[in-house]
Amino acid sequence: MNDEQTDLADLINQIKDAHHVTETEIAKRIGVHVSTVNNWVRRKSTPRPDAIHALAREFPDHSPEEFFAAVGRTTPGPISPETEQRLLQLFKGLTAQQQEFVEIQIRGLVEHNQRNGAS
């Protein structure tokens, strides 16, 4: 199937067929409720990035990029533990007002990405 035509519901159905698993088993393996997976299959909602990464970890025959593309998003950039720690240290060095401002900026970027098919 063409990647342009493959959405998350299609990928989950492929996973169910290839791995002989149910939506319940998929949900258990990635740590979400079965109704959440069912909503993805019925195209009523899309997963958060952490759930997309969990799907890719549990079913590595599909890459994270493939899962993100299936929900119309680009894959978020990787972050190493060292980078995460460095950013946290920098953030802790800001005043409370500056931390709030940075959080607003980051939230705005994430929302922009979600509206425009990124992350």
Secondary structure as UniProt FT lines:
FT   TURN            3..5
FT   HELIX           8..19
FT   HELIX           23..30
FT   HELIX           34..41
FT   TURN            42..43
FT   HELIX           49..58
FT   TURN            60..61
FT   HELIX           64..70
FT   TURN            71..72
FT   HELIX           81..92
FT   HELIX           96..115
FT   TURN            116..117
//
